[in-house]
Amino acid sequence: MNILKGILKNKPLLNLFTYGVGQGFNLITPLLVLPYLTHVCGESGLGKIGVSMALSFILIVIIDYGSDIIGVKNVAVNRDNGKELSKILSTAFACRFLLFIMVVAIMSLLYVFVPYLSKERELYILALSILLGQCISPTWVFQGLENFKAITIITIASKIIYMAGVFYFVKSGPDYIYVNLFWGIGMIVPNGIAFIYLCTKNNISHNNTSIKEVTGFLTGYFTMFSSQLFMSLQLYVPIILINFFMGNAMAGRYRIIDQVVVIFKTYIFLFFNYVYPRVCYLLEKNVKEAMRFWKIYNIANFAFVATCMLVLFAMAKMVVNYFTDEFTTEMESLLRVAVFIPLTMAVSIPLKQLVLGQDNQKFYIKLTTIMVAVNIVLMAVLLPCFKIYGVFIALIVTEVITALFYATVIKIKPSTLN
């Protein structure tokens, strides 16, 4: 009882607890859905779903256009300036709608006329709903405002709608084409309600922006957008490559292992979303306090991730058997290699907070671009010889190198670390 009272009185801890509830639900959802999809749709269907989802997540980055990084920081810094905040949000959402229309128009044509994509055109076209859900998503705004209660409500509502759609409508193998549609609907409904609320409260309107502001946004955010696009390629290209060179079934096996790892990767990214706005805000106000906050939360987070990876390594057989009873020995070995990916990310992502918080965007963009190119080349080289193992090895190696480069550019006085 005393612990609960302490959490309620401590705003950062209350935010973390609130955020954790929503993201815990977010992370549990795949554990409930994936075994069902494996049983109903098979490894081949699961591979097709995974490729479509990966492509959608890459396209999401175009719509976000760097607002999940620079936009969050701008909202955090200007949270007390209502007029400036309204201008920032009006401009950002105007750009998001323009980019959404452009992406949907281009991809619809590709899905119809490109042979590799047109084979599954229904699956890909229905997945465009994910892009609409992302276009109207106000989550990045709530991150900057540190309104984690709103984020939690949106997250839980989204996943409930998704699970309801999958379990009620996906009953046989051919129904795999609807899975990503339900993901999109799960985004559209809560995000749409929250977007309307945000427009009303913050006076988001085309009258509060201009063509000049929109053009400035697109040119000013371009380099950050480019780096985020390259980052998304690193995350989602592996399953596309595996599908292209090794077929749907192998992509399905990769999806199973990756889904387990993605739970922790997603958690790490979400933890970044929680800590990053506060780090940016504190670095503007008090560097020593910022570093104290950064150390406490990220050291605790690394200890948690390391413990989870140790348990996952030891229980690999049990975890694989939960999802499938085929090729279990091979998949156990793959999982034991893959656990090192979240472990290395738990080091590099906290360093990324400081790199961006200290306005080292140019360095971050150059490094991200180079490392993603290196990673894709490594995967292409290692995939024929080591198959899925090669993909995991490439991801681990590039993550370690990235962390080392981050460490070289961070400038913190020793006195602020005490």
C-alpha positions as CSV (number, residue, x, y, z in Angstrom):
1,M,0.0,0.0,0.0
2,N,2.8,2.4,0.9
3,I,4.6,1.5,-2.4
4,L,1.4,2.4,-4.3
5,K,1.1,5.7,-2.5
6,G,4.7,6.5,-3.3
7,I,4.1,5.8,-7.0
8,L,1.0,8.0,-7.0
9,K,2.9,10.9,-5.4
10,N,6.0,10.7,-7.7
11,K,5.0,12.0,-11.2
12,P,7.9,10.3,-13.1
13,L,7.1,6.9,-11.4
14,L,3.4,7.4,-12.0
15,N,4.0,8.1,-15.7
16,L,6.3,5.0,-15.9
17,F,3.7,2.8,-14.2
18,T,0.9,4.1,-16.4
19,Y,3.0,3.8,-19.6
20,G,4.1,0.3,-18.5
21,V,0.5,-0.9,-18.1
22,G,-0.3,0.0,-21.7
23,Q,2.9,-1.2,-23.2
24,G,2.7,-4.5,-21.2
25,F,-0.6,-5.1,-22.9
26,N,0.9,-4.1,-26.2
27,L,3.7,-6.7,-25.7
28,I,1.4,-9.5,-24.5
29,T,-0.9,-9.2,-27.5
30,P,1.4,-11.0,-30.0
31,L,1.9,-13.8,-27.6
32,L,-1.9,-14.4,-27.7
33,V,-2.4,-13.9,-31.4
34,L,0.7,-15.5,-33.1
35,P,0.1,-19.2,-32.0
36,Y,-3.5,-18.9,-33.2
37,L,-2.3,-17.5,-36.6
38,T,0.3,-20.2,-36.9
39,H,-2.3,-22.9,-36.3
40,V,-4.9,-21.4,-38.7
41,C,-2.8,-19.8,-41.5
42,G,0.3,-22.0,-41.3
43,E,3.9,-20.9,-41.6
44,S,3.4,-19.8,-45.2
45,G,0.4,-17.6,-44.3
46,L,2.3,-16.2,-41.3
47,G,5.2,-15.3,-43.6
48,K,2.9,-13.4,-46.0
49,I,1.4,-11.5,-43.1
50,G,4.8,-10.7,-41.8
51,V,6.1,-9.4,-45.1
52,S,3.0,-7.2,-45.5
53,M,3.3,-5.9,-42.0
54,A,7.0,-5.1,-42.5
55,L,6.3,-3.2,-45.7
56,S,3.6,-1.2,-43.9
57,F,5.9,-0.3,-41.1
58,I,8.5,0.9,-43.6
59,L,5.9,3.1,-45.2
60,I,4.8,4.4,-41.8
61,V,8.2,6.1,-41.5
62,I,7.4,8.2,-44.6
63,I,4.2,9.4,-43.0
64,D,5.9,10.1,-39.6
65,Y,8.6,12.0,-41.4
66,G,10.8,12.4,-38.4
67,S,8.0,13.7,-36.1
68,D,8.6,10.8,-33.7
69,I,12.1,12.2,-33.0
70,I,12.3,16.0,-33.7
71,G,8.5,16.5,-33.4
72,V,8.5,14.9,-29.9
73,K,11.4,17.2,-28.8
74,N,9.7,20.3,-30.2
75,V,6.4,19.5,-28.4
76,A,8.3,18.8,-25.2
77,V,10.2,22.1,-25.3
78,N,7.2,24.2,-26.4
79,R,4.6,22.5,-24.2
80,D,3.9,25.7,-22.2
81,N,3.6,27.9,-25.3
82,G,0.1,27.3,-26.6
83,K,0.4,29.4,-29.8
84,E,3.7,27.9,-30.9
85,L,2.5,24.4,-30.0
86,S,-0.7,24.9,-32.2
87,K,1.5,26.0,-35.1
88,I,3.8,23.0,-34.7
89,L,1.0,20.5,-34.6
90,S,-1.0,22.1,-37.5
91,T,2.1,22.0,-39.7
92,A,3.0,18.5,-38.8
93,F,-0.4,17.0,-39.4
94,A,-0.8,18.9,-42.7
95,C,2.4,17.2,-43.8
96,R,1.3,13.8,-42.6
97,F,-1.9,14.0,-44.6
98,L,-0.1,15.1,-47.7
99,L,2.4,12.2,-47.4
100,F,-0.4,9.7,-46.6
101,I,-2.2,10.6,-49.9
102,M,1.1,10.4,-51.8
103,V,2.1,7.0,-50.4
104,V,-1.3,5.4,-50.8
105,A,-1.5,6.5,-54.4
106,I,1.9,5.2,-55.3
107,M,1.7,1.9,-53.4
108,S,-1.8,1.2,-54.8
109,L,-0.3,1.3,-58.3
110,L,2.6,-0.9,-57.3
111,Y,0.4,-3.5,-55.6
112,V,-1.6,-3.8,-58.9
113,F,1.1,-3.8,-61.5
114,V,4.3,-5.2,-59.9
115,P,4.2,-9.0,-60.2
116,Y,6.0,-9.8,-56.9
117,L,3.4,-7.6,-55.0
118,S,0.3,-8.2,-57.2
119,K,0.3,-11.9,-56.2
120,E,-0.9,-10.8,-52.8
121,R,-2.6,-7.5,-53.8
122,E,-5.6,-8.1,-51.5
123,L,-3.4,-8.5,-48.5
124,Y,-1.3,-5.4,-49.3
125,I,-4.2,-3.2,-50.2
126,L,-6.1,-4.0,-47.0
127,A,-3.0,-3.3,-45.0
128,L,-3.1,0.4,-46.3
129,S,-5.5,0.9,-43.3
130,I,-2.4,0.8,-41.1
131,L,-1.1,3.9,-42.9
132,L,-4.3,5.8,-42.2
133,G,-4.2,4.8,-38.6
134,Q,-0.6,6.2,-38.4
135,C,-1.4,9.4,-40.3
136,I,-3.9,10.5,-37.6
137,S,-1.9,9.1,-34.7
138,P,-1.4,11.7,-32.0
139,T,0.8,9.4,-29.9
140,W,4.0,11.4,-30.7
141,V,2.3,14.5,-29.4
142,F,1.3,12.8,-26.2
143,Q,4.9,11.6,-25.8
144,G,6.1,15.2,-25.9
145,L,3.5,16.3,-23.5
146,E,4.2,13.3,-21.3
147,N,0.6,12.4,-21.3
148,F,1.1,8.6,-20.8
149,K,-2.4,8.0,-19.7
150,A,-3.7,8.9,-23.1
151,I,-1.1,6.7,-24.8
152,T,-2.0,3.8,-22.6
153,I,-5.8,4.1,-23.4
154,I,-5.0,4.3,-27.1
155,T,-2.7,1.3,-27.0
156,I,-5.1,-1.0,-25.1
157,A,-8.1,0.0,-27.2
158,S,-6.1,-0.6,-30.4
159,K,-5.0,-4.1,-29.4
160,I,-8.4,-5.1,-28.1
161,I,-10.0,-4.2,-31.5
162,Y,-7.2,-6.1,-33.3
163,M,-7.5,-9.3,-31.3
164,A,-11.3,-9.2,-31.5
165,G,-11.0,-9.0,-35.3
166,V,-8.5,-11.8,-35.6
167,F,-10.2,-14.3,-33.3
168,Y,-13.7,-13.6,-34.7
169,F,-13.1,-13.4,-38.4
170,V,-9.8,-15.3,-39.2
171,K,-11.1,-18.9,-39.2
172,S,-9.2,-20.6,-42.1
173,G,-6.0,-20.3,-44.1
174,P,-7.2,-17.9,-46.8
175,D,-8.4,-15.4,-44.1
176,Y,-4.7,-14.4,-43.6
177,I,-5.4,-11.4,-45.9
178,Y,-7.6,-9.8,-43.2
179,V,-5.1,-9.9,-40.3
180,N,-3.3,-6.6,-41.1
181,L,-6.7,-4.9,-41.9
182,F,-7.7,-5.5,-38.3
183,W,-4.4,-4.1,-37.1
184,G,-5.2,-1.0,-39.2
185,I,-8.8,-0.7,-37.8
186,G,-7.4,-1.1,-34.3
187,M,-5.3,2.0,-35.0
188,I,-7.9,4.1,-36.8
189,V,-10.6,4.0,-34.2
190,P,-8.8,5.1,-31.0
191,N,-6.3,7.3,-32.9
192,G,-9.2,9.0,-34.7
193,I,-11.0,9.8,-31.4
194,A,-7.8,11.1,-29.8
195,F,-7.0,13.2,-32.9
196,I,-10.3,14.9,-32.8
197,Y,-9.8,15.7,-29.1
198,L,-6.3,17.0,-29.8
199,C,-7.6,19.2,-32.7
200,T,-10.2,20.7,-30.4
201,K,-7.9,21.3,-27.4
202,N,-4.8,22.6,-29.3
203,N,-6.6,24.4,-32.1
204,I,-5.1,22.3,-34.9
205,S,-6.2,23.8,-38.2
206,H,-5.0,24.6,-41.6
207,N,-5.4,28.3,-40.7
208,N,-2.5,27.9,-38.2
209,T,0.0,26.9,-40.8
210,S,0.9,27.8,-44.4
211,I,2.5,26.5,-47.5
212,K,5.7,28.1,-46.4
213,E,5.6,26.3,-43.0
214,V,4.7,23.0,-44.7
215,T,7.6,23.4,-47.1
216,G,9.9,24.3,-44.3
217,F,8.8,21.2,-42.4
218,L,9.5,18.9,-45.3
219,T,12.9,20.3,-46.0
220,G,14.0,20.8,-42.4
221,Y,13.0,17.3,-41.3
222,F,14.2,15.6,-44.5
223,T,17.6,14.4,-43.1
224,M,16.0,13.0,-39.9
225,F,13.4,11.3,-42.0
226,S,16.1,9.8,-44.2
227,S,17.9,8.4,-41.2
228,Q,14.6,7.0,-39.7
229,L,13.8,5.4,-43.1
230,F,17.2,3.7,-43.1
231,M,16.6,2.5,-39.6
232,S,13.2,1.0,-40.5
233,L,14.9,-0.8,-43.4
234,Q,17.3,-2.4,-40.9
235,L,14.3,-3.6,-38.8
236,Y,12.0,-4.8,-41.5
237,V,14.0,-5.7,-44.6
238,P,15.2,-9.1,-43.1
239,I,11.9,-10.8,-43.4
240,I,11.4,-9.4,-46.9
241,L,14.8,-10.7,-48.0
242,I,14.1,-14.1,-46.4
243,N,10.8,-14.3,-48.1
244,F,12.2,-13.3,-51.5
245,F,15.2,-15.7,-51.4
246,M,13.9,-18.6,-49.3
247,G,10.1,-18.5,-49.6
248,N,7.0,-17.9,-47.4
249,A,7.6,-20.9,-45.0
250,M,11.1,-19.7,-44.0
251,A,9.8,-16.2,-43.6
252,G,7.1,-17.6,-41.3
253,R,9.8,-19.4,-39.2
254,Y,11.7,-16.1,-39.0
255,R,8.5,-14.3,-38.0
256,I,8.0,-16.6,-35.1
257,I,11.5,-16.1,-33.7
258,D,11.5,-12.4,-34.5
259,Q,8.1,-12.0,-32.8
260,V,9.5,-13.2,-29.6
261,V,12.5,-10.9,-29.9
262,V,10.3,-8.0,-31.1
263,I,8.5,-8.1,-27.8
264,F,11.7,-6.9,-26.1
265,K,12.8,-4.7,-29.0
266,T,9.5,-3.0,-28.9
267,Y,9.7,-2.6,-25.2
268,I,13.1,-1.0,-25.6
269,F,11.9,1.5,-28.2
270,L,8.8,2.3,-26.0
271,F,11.1,2.8,-23.0
272,F,13.1,5.2,-25.2
273,N,9.8,7.0,-26.0
274,Y,9.1,7.4,-22.3
275,V,12.6,8.6,-21.3
276,Y,13.6,10.7,-24.3
277,P,11.2,13.6,-23.8
278,R,12.2,14.0,-20.2
279,V,15.9,13.8,-21.1
280,C,15.4,16.5,-23.7
281,Y,13.5,18.7,-21.3
282,L,16.1,18.3,-18.5
283,L,19.1,18.8,-20.7
284,E,17.6,22.3,-21.5
285,K,17.1,23.0,-17.8
286,N,19.7,21.1,-15.7
287,V,22.4,18.8,-17.2
288,K,23.3,17.2,-13.9
289,E,19.6,16.4,-13.2
290,A,19.2,15.1,-16.7
291,M,22.2,12.7,-16.3
292,R,20.9,11.5,-13.0
293,F,17.5,10.7,-14.5
294,W,19.1,9.1,-17.5
295,K,21.4,6.8,-15.4
296,I,18.8,5.7,-12.9
297,Y,16.2,4.6,-15.6
298,N,18.5,3.2,-18.2
299,I,20.7,1.1,-15.8
300,A,17.5,-0.3,-14.3
301,N,16.2,-1.0,-17.7
302,F,19.4,-2.8,-18.8
303,A,19.3,-5.0,-15.8
304,F,15.7,-5.9,-16.5
305,V,16.4,-6.7,-20.2
306,A,19.5,-8.8,-19.3
307,T,17.5,-10.8,-16.8
308,C,14.7,-11.4,-19.4
309,M,17.2,-12.5,-22.0
310,L,18.9,-14.9,-19.6
311,V,15.5,-16.5,-18.8
312,L,14.6,-16.6,-22.5
313,F,17.9,-18.3,-23.4
314,A,17.3,-21.0,-20.7
315,M,13.7,-21.6,-21.7
316,A,14.1,-21.5,-25.5
317,K,12.6,-24.9,-26.0
318,M,9.5,-24.1,-24.0
319,V,9.0,-20.8,-25.8
320,V,9.3,-22.3,-29.3
321,N,6.9,-25.2,-28.4
322,Y,4.3,-22.6,-27.4
323,F,4.2,-21.2,-31.0
324,T,4.8,-24.4,-33.1
325,D,5.7,-28.0,-32.9
326,E,7.7,-28.1,-36.2
327,F,11.5,-27.6,-36.7
328,T,11.8,-27.0,-32.9
329,T,15.5,-27.9,-32.6
330,E,16.5,-25.4,-35.3
331,M,14.3,-22.7,-33.9
332,E,15.6,-23.2,-30.4
333,S,19.1,-22.5,-31.6
334,L,17.9,-19.5,-33.6
335,L,16.2,-18.0,-30.5
336,R,19.3,-18.5,-28.4
337,V,21.3,-16.4,-30.9
338,A,18.5,-13.8,-31.3
339,V,18.4,-13.0,-27.6
340,F,21.6,-11.0,-28.0
341,I,19.8,-8.4,-30.2
342,P,17.8,-6.8,-27.4
343,L,20.8,-7.0,-25.1
344,T,22.9,-4.9,-27.4
345,M,20.0,-2.6,-28.1
346,A,19.6,-2.0,-24.4
347,V,23.0,-0.4,-24.6
348,S,22.8,1.5,-27.8
349,I,19.3,3.0,-27.4
350,P,20.1,4.9,-24.1
351,L,23.2,6.3,-25.8
352,K,21.0,7.4,-28.7
353,Q,18.9,9.4,-26.2
354,L,22.0,11.5,-25.3
355,V,23.2,11.8,-28.9
356,L,19.9,13.3,-30.0
357,G,19.3,15.2,-26.7
358,Q,22.6,17.1,-27.3
359,D,21.5,18.1,-30.8
360,N,23.9,15.7,-32.6
361,Q,21.3,15.0,-35.3
362,K,23.8,15.3,-38.2
363,F,26.1,12.8,-36.6
364,Y,23.1,10.5,-35.9
365,I,21.8,10.7,-39.4
366,K,25.2,10.0,-41.0
367,L,25.9,7.1,-38.7
368,T,22.5,5.6,-39.1
369,T,22.7,5.7,-42.9
370,I,26.1,4.1,-43.0
371,M,25.3,1.4,-40.4
372,V,22.0,0.4,-42.1
373,A,23.9,0.1,-45.4
374,V,26.5,-2.0,-43.7
375,N,23.9,-4.2,-42.1
376,I,22.0,-4.9,-45.3
377,V,25.2,-5.8,-47.1
378,L,26.2,-8.1,-44.2
379,M,22.8,-9.8,-44.3
380,A,23.0,-10.2,-48.1
381,V,26.5,-11.8,-47.7
382,L,25.7,-14.0,-44.7
383,L,22.1,-15.1,-45.7
384,P,23.2,-17.6,-48.4
385,C,25.7,-19.3,-46.1
386,F,24.2,-19.1,-42.7
387,K,20.5,-18.6,-43.6
388,I,18.5,-17.0,-40.8
389,Y,21.5,-17.2,-38.5
390,G,23.3,-14.8,-40.8
391,V,20.5,-12.2,-40.4
392,F,20.8,-12.3,-36.6
393,I,24.6,-12.1,-36.6
394,A,24.5,-9.0,-38.9
395,L,22.0,-7.3,-36.6
396,I,24.1,-8.0,-33.5
397,V,27.4,-6.8,-35.1
398,T,26.0,-3.6,-36.4
399,E,24.2,-2.8,-33.1
400,V,27.5,-3.1,-31.2
401,I,29.4,-0.9,-33.7
402,T,26.6,1.7,-33.5
403,A,26.8,1.8,-29.7
404,L,30.6,2.3,-29.9
405,F,30.2,5.3,-32.3
406,Y,27.5,6.8,-30.1
407,A,29.8,6.7,-27.1
408,T,32.5,8.7,-28.9
409,V,30.4,11.7,-29.7
410,I,28.6,12.2,-26.3
411,K,29.9,15.2,-24.4
412,I,29.2,15.0,-20.7
413,K,31.3,16.7,-18.0
414,P,32.5,14.2,-15.3
415,S,30.9,16.4,-12.6
416,T,27.4,15.8,-14.0
417,L,27.8,12.0,-13.7
418,N,28.0,12.0,-9.9
